[in-house]
Amino acid sequence: MEALAFPSYGDAPRIVIWEMTRACALACRHCRAEAIPYRNPQELSTSEAFALVDAIVDCGRPIFVLTGGDPFMRDDLGTIVEYAVKRGLRTAVSPSATGRLRLETLLTLARAGCHRISLSIDAPDASSHDEFRGVRGSFARTLEATKAAQACGIEVQINTTISRFNHARIDDIADLLVTLDAALWSVFFLVPVGRAKVADVLSARETEEAFAALHRVSENVPFGVKTTEAPHYRRYLWQHTREEDRKALRLSAIGDGKGFAFVSYCGDICPSGFLPYTVGNVRTDRLLDVYRDDPFMRRLREPDSFDGKCGVCEFRALCGGSRARAYTMTGDAFASEPTCAYVSPMWRELLNA
């Protein structure tokens, strides 16, 4: 089988995520940002945030996501969202389910033009979810915030982090989301960065089983299902879709540094929040130039250069493996995806040569 051809996204990012702050009142045991209770004085100021928005506009107006920590820990959140929307950016916010997430603050976002928020649900029941998030009442507050946001005219995306903790409960979580009228289910496959542990990462077999569950669910729910840091789910979908139906698949090839860029609370530019490899800083560097020209970023968009089975896999342009997981689990961002069960014919030939 010949390698599939998909865009390299070398011209500009399609999604830019800005970690506004690492301050957050939750204590999630998998937190990528290793959130802390208080804001850091090194955070980008409001004026620097406006400059960042301008730099993102120069990238061709990609989707702009404000995350944290908890974005509501910053008093200028509404002001920044309003500026981004006026500059033509489709802007979303990813808040934490704390006491700051209430009707008044959601109304502020709605008036500023925020079109979507993402809230996290990691289990279908309160006790399990609250244990994972580290704060009692988080589950109930998330459900309340979902209804409040929708009442304000804001779409709600639900994020779920899949790990050893909950991978057997995908169907149950999906059943809950149907009752919430979610706009999209974004399923994050755990990357051992921040507080997350390697022991919580699914094995290749468990990952394939989770893919099967997600595929089954996606055919029976009224909302879309997408994955983050699981590009091999695209390979699974391709393999499990009839050839005559593959043209209808809406598959992107976006990944770490490939159509995607992340800016930290202090302005560091990284391929993604899960791949903490700094390639520049927006205080001194032009975001688009770093994205296009940095050697590390460029190689992330060159799957033929990847090592091991990922570099010869016929799905490498569509998938390419999670570069973040390769980096955090092996120390090499260009190594094979550690949780992929698929072995291509070319790799088998090389092993048997």
TAMO-V255768 format. One record per residue. N is the residue number from 1. RES is the residue in one letter. PHI is phi in whole degrees, -180 to 180 (* if undefined). PSI is psi in degrees with one decimal (NA if undefined). D_CENTER is the distance of its C-alpha to the mean C-alpha in Angstrom with 2 decimals. Layout:
# TAMO-V255768
n=<N:N>
res=<RES:RES>
phi=<PHI:PHI>
psi=<PSI:PSI>
d_center=<D_CENTER:D_CENTER>
This chain:
# TAMO-V255768
n=<1:2:3:4:5:6:7:8:9:10:11:12:13:14:15:16:17:18:19:20:21:22:23:24:25:26:27:28:29:30:31:32:33:34:35:36:37:38:39:40:41:42:43:44:45:46:47:48:49:50:51:52:53:54:55:56:57:58:59:60:61:62:63:64:65:66:67:68:69:70:71:72:73:74:75:76:77:78:79:80:81:82:83:84:85:86:87:88:89:90:91:92:93:94:95:96:97:98:99:100:101:102:103:104:105:106:107:108:109:110:111:112:113:114:115:116:117:118:119:120:121:122:123:124:125:126:127:128:129:130:131:132:133:134:135:136:137:138:139:140:141:142:143:144:145:146:147:148:149:150:151:152:153:154:155:156:157:158:159:160:161:162:163:164:165:166:167:168:169:170:171:172:173:174:175:176:177:178:179:180:181:182:183:184:185:186:187:188:189:190:191:192:193:194:195:196:197:198:199:200:201:202:203:204:205:206:207:208:209:210:211:212:213:214:215:216:217:218:219:220:221:222:223:224:225:226:227:228:229:230:231:232:233:234:235:236:237:238:239:240:241:242:243:244:245:246:247:248:249:250:251:252:253:254:255:256:257:258:259:260:261:262:263:264:265:266:267:268:269:270:271:272:273:274:275:276:277:278:279:280:281:282:283:284:285:286:287:288:289:290:291:292:293:294:295:296:297:298:299:300:301:302:303:304:305:306:307:308:309:310:311:312:313:314:315:316:317:318:319:320:321:322:323:324:325:326:327:328:329:330:331:332:333:334:335:336:337:338:339:340:341:342:343:344:345:346:347:348:349:350:351:352:353>
res=<M:E:A:L:A:F:P:S:Y:G:D:A:P:R:I:V:I:W:E:M:T:R:A:C:A:L:A:C:R:H:C:R:A:E:A:I:P:Y:R:N:P:Q:E:L:S:T:S:E:A:F:A:L:V:D:A:I:V:D:C:G:R:P:I:F:V:L:T:G:G:D:P:F:M:R:D:D:L:G:T:I:V:E:Y:A:V:K:R:G:L:R:T:A:V:S:P:S:A:T:G:R:L:R:L:E:T:L:L:T:L:A:R:A:G:C:H:R:I:S:L:S:I:D:A:P:D:A:S:S:H:D:E:F:R:G:V:R:G:S:F:A:R:T:L:E:A:T:K:A:A:Q:A:C:G:I:E:V:Q:I:N:T:T:I:S:R:F:N:H:A:R:I:D:D:I:A:D:L:L:V:T:L:D:A:A:L:W:S:V:F:F:L:V:P:V:G:R:A:K:V:A:D:V:L:S:A:R:E:T:E:E:A:F:A:A:L:H:R:V:S:E:N:V:P:F:G:V:K:T:T:E:A:P:H:Y:R:R:Y:L:W:Q:H:T:R:E:E:D:R:K:A:L:R:L:S:A:I:G:D:G:K:G:F:A:F:V:S:Y:C:G:D:I:C:P:S:G:F:L:P:Y:T:V:G:N:V:R:T:D:R:L:L:D:V:Y:R:D:D:P:F:M:R:R:L:R:E:P:D:S:F:D:G:K:C:G:V:C:E:F:R:A:L:C:G:G:S:R:A:R:A:Y:T:M:T:G:D:A:F:A:S:E:P:T:C:A:Y:V:S:P:M:W:R:E:L:L:N:A>
phi=<*:-76:-66:-74:-106:-142:-60:-94:58:-76:-79:-171:-71:-95:-137:-125:-112:-115:-82:-61:-159:-103:-76:-165:-89:-87:-136:-61:-75:-112:-54:-60:-84:48:-56:-126:-70:-125:-70:-97:-64:-84:-59:-60:-76:-61:-65:-68:-64:-61:-64:-63:-57:-60:-67:-71:-59:-64:-82:99:60:-72:-64:-117:-119:-101:-132:-153:34:-119:-55:-72:-75:-104:-72:-95:-55:-61:-64:-70:-60:-60:-64:-63:-66:-63:-84:93:-90:-74:-116:-127:-129:-118:-84:-96:-83:-122:-64:-76:-91:-142:-56:-63:-73:-69:-63:-60:-64:-62:-66:-77:104:-61:-94:-154:-120:-118:-121:-103:-133:-112:-158:-84:-138:-64:-64:-69:-62:-64:-63:-67:-86:83:-141:-67:96:-63:-63:-62:-66:-64:-63:-65:-67:-60:-66:-65:-64:-63:-66:-86:86:-102:-67:-121:-97:-104:-104:-134:-93:-93:-151:-60:-64:-141:-64:-88:-118:-59:-62:-66:-66:-61:-60:-65:-64:-60:-75:-97:58:-67:-79:-162:-110:-104:-104:-92:-94:-52:-114:-77:-130:69:-86:-69:-112:-59:-63:-90:-76:-68:-74:-61:-65:-64:-64:-63:-66:-66:-60:-62:-65:-64:-61:-62:-63:-61:-85:-134:-121:-83:-119:-74:-125:-129:-117:-124:57:-144:-62:-71:-66:-63:-60:-61:-61:-60:-68:-106:-120:-60:-55:-71:-103:-67:-63:-82:-69:-98:-110:-101:-117:-68:-158:-58:72:-122:84:-141:-143:-129:-120:-80:-57:-102:96:-64:-99:-133:-63:-166:-69:-96:-120:-78:-117:-79:-117:172:-147:-68:-73:-127:-124:-81:-54:-64:-64:-63:-58:-76:-109:-61:-58:-64:-63:-63:-69:-60:-100:-123:-61:-64:-91:-70:-90:65:-69:-64:-72:-117:-68:-69:-100:-65:-75:-79:-108:82:74:-76:-68:-67:-70:-59:-66:-77:-101:-124:86:-126:-66:-110:-79:-66:-61:-70:-114:-100:-88:-79:-124:-74:-57:-63:-67:-62:-62:-65:-68:-91:-69>
psi=<132.5:155.5:138.5:146.3:127.9:160.7:150.8:-15.4:34.2:-13.7:-39.6:156.0:147.9:-19.9:131.9:126.8:131.3:122.5:94.8:-37.2:159.2:4.2:135.8:146.6:-8.2:170.6:52.5:133.1:-9.1:10.9:118.7:-40.9:-5.1:56.0:151.1:163.6:-23.5:155.8:151.0:133.0:-13.0:-2.1:150.4:136.8:174.5:-44.6:-36.9:-33.0:-40.9:-41.6:-37.4:-44.2:-45.5:-40.0:-34.3:-38.1:-37.5:-18.8:1.3:23.2:60.4:172.2:136.2:121.4:128.3:120.4:-169.5:-147.1:-153.2:112.6:-27.4:-4.7:-10.4:129.3:-17.7:12.8:-51.5:-39.5:-41.9:-42.0:-45.5:-42.6:-43.2:-42.1:-41.8:-28.5:2.8:13.4:133.0:111.3:130.9:157.2:141.0:82.9:166.6:151.4:78.1:-176.7:-16.2:-16.7:91.9:175.8:-42.7:-42.1:-33.0:-36.1:-37.0:-44.1:-42.7:-43.9:-29.4:-14.4:9.2:126.3:-22.1:144.8:155.9:131.9:152.5:132.1:117.9:1.1:157.2:2.8:157.8:-45.1:-42.4:-45.1:-46.7:-33.5:-42.6:-38.0:-14.4:6.7:125.2:137.2:-5.7:-40.3:-49.3:-40.4:-35.7:-44.3:-41.3:-42.2:-33.2:-48.5:-40.2:-42.9:-44.8:-36.1:-26.2:-0.7:16.1:128.9:150.1:119.4:137.4:128.0:137.9:129.2:118.9:127.5:-172.1:-23.4:-35.4:7.4:-19.5:2.8:22.7:-45.0:-41.5:-39.9:-41.6:-41.1:-39.8:-43.2:-30.1:-37.3:-14.6:-3.8:45.9:144.5:-30.5:145.9:113.8:113.6:113.2:126.7:124.9:132.6:130.2:73.5:155.1:-127.9:-10.1:146.6:149.1:-35.1:-20.0:-8.3:137.4:150.2:171.4:-41.5:-45.0:-35.7:-43.6:-38.6:-38.4:-38.5:-42.9:-41.6:-43.6:-41.8:-44.8:-44.8:-42.7:-23.8:-2.1:12.8:155.6:0.9:161.0:154.9:122.5:160.7:154.6:135.5:34.4:58.7:-21.3:-8.8:-32.4:-42.2:-43.2:-45.1:-43.9:-44.1:-28.5:21.7:135.2:145.5:-39.6:-14.0:-4.5:-29.3:-25.0:-10.5:130.9:81.9:129.6:170.3:23.6:140.8:-167.5:116.2:2.7:86.0:4.9:137.4:150.4:136.9:126.3:174.7:-30.3:11.5:-2.4:137.8:127.7:161.9:-32.4:170.4:-19.2:-5.2:85.5:62.8:109.5:127.8:-0.5:-175.1:133.7:-14.8:-21.8:-17.0:150.4:123.7:-47.7:-38.8:-43.1:-45.3:-45.0:-38.3:-20.4:132.4:-39.5:-46.2:-41.3:-40.7:-30.6:-21.1:12.8:75.6:-21.1:-19.1:-3.7:154.0:164.9:-154.3:-24.9:-33.5:-18.3:-0.1:139.1:-12.4:12.6:-31.7:-34.0:-39.5:-80.2:-5.7:160.0:111.1:-29.1:-42.7:-38.1:-43.7:-46.5:-22.0:-20.3:-16.1:-2.0:112.5:-13.8:12.8:172.3:149.0:120.4:-17.7:23.3:128.4:-14.2:137.7:118.1:156.3:-38.3:-41.6:-37.4:-41.3:-43.4:-37.7:-32.7:-3.9:NA>
d_center=<30.24:29.23:25.77:23.71:23.18:20.01:19.22:18.43:17.00:19.28:20.51:17.64:13.89:12.78:9.84:10.46:8.84:11.72:12.10:15.36:16.73:16.44:18.97:18.34:20.87:18.94:19.21:16.32:17.30:13.93:12.89:10.95:12.98:16.17:16.88:20.56:22.88:23.87:22.70:23.20:25.82:23.95:21.30:21.50:24.28:24.35:26.17:23.76:20.90:23.02:23.48:19.75:19.51:22.46:20.90:17.84:20.46:22.15:19.20:20.17:18.37:14.72:12.41:12.24:9.96:11.79:10.41:12.31:14.15:15.40:15.95:19.14:20.64:21.40:24.37:23.55:20.28:22.24:24.07:21.09:19.46:22.92:23.35:20.10:21.08:24.61:23.46:21.97:18.21:16.30:14.87:12.60:12.54:10.68:13.87:15.10:17.77:20.71:24.07:22.79:20.93:24.01:25.61:26.92:23.65:21.94:24.96:24.49:21.03:22.56:25.49:23.39:21.81:18.30:17.51:14.64:13.29:10.71:12.43:11.93:14.41:14.64:18.21:20.71:23.16:23.56:24.93:22.25:19.33:21.22:21.99:18.36:17.59:20.90:22.52:24.91:24.50:20.72:20.62:23.47:22.12:18.85:21.10:23.32:20.66:19.41:23.01:23.64:20.77:21.89:25.43:24.50:23.23:19.50:17.22:15.17:11.87:11.60:8.73:10.19:9.84:12.26:14.80:18.56:18.80:17.97:17.57:21.03:20.31:17.90:20.81:21.74:18.38:18.41:21.98:21.10:18.46:21.23:23.36:20.86:20.65:16.86:15.76:12.74:11.38:7.69:8.26:6.43:9.17:10.40:10.73:13.96:13.31:14.68:16.45:15.01:17.79:18.41:20.59:17.78:16.05:17.29:19.95:19.96:22.21:20.22:17.05:19.30:20.66:17.33:16.70:20.17:19.59:16.52:18.61:21.53:19.77:18.33:21.94:23.19:20.95:21.15:17.45:14.95:12.77:9.67:7.74:4.67:6.83:9.72:11.21:14.50:14.01:15.01:18.04:18.81:18.81:21.02:23.34:23.72:24.42:27.99:28.69:30.08:26.95:24.38:24.89:23.52:20.13:17.49:15.53:13.71:13.56:10.59:9.23:9.52:12.20:12.81:12.19:9.52:10.70:10.15:13.18:14.16:16.55:19.47:18.46:17.45:15.59:13.29:11.55:8.19:8.00:8.43:11.25:13.70:16.17:17.66:19.01:20.39:20.56:20.66:23.87:25.67:23.80:22.91:19.19:20.00:22.58:20.39:17.71:20.59:23.02:21.74:22.84:19.86:17.46:20.03:20.27:16.58:17.52:20.66:20.07:23.86:23.92:21.79:23.89:24.92:24.26:21.05:23.29:25.73:23.70:24.38:20.74:19.63:19.02:16.96:15.13:16.02:14.32:11.46:13.01:11.24:12.81:15.96:16.21:15.83:18.04:20.59:20.58:20.35:17.24:19.32:20.47:19.97:16.94:18.37:17.28:18.47:21.77:22.79:25.60:26.65:30.39:30.42:29.14:31.77:34.39:33.51:33.70:37.03:38.49>
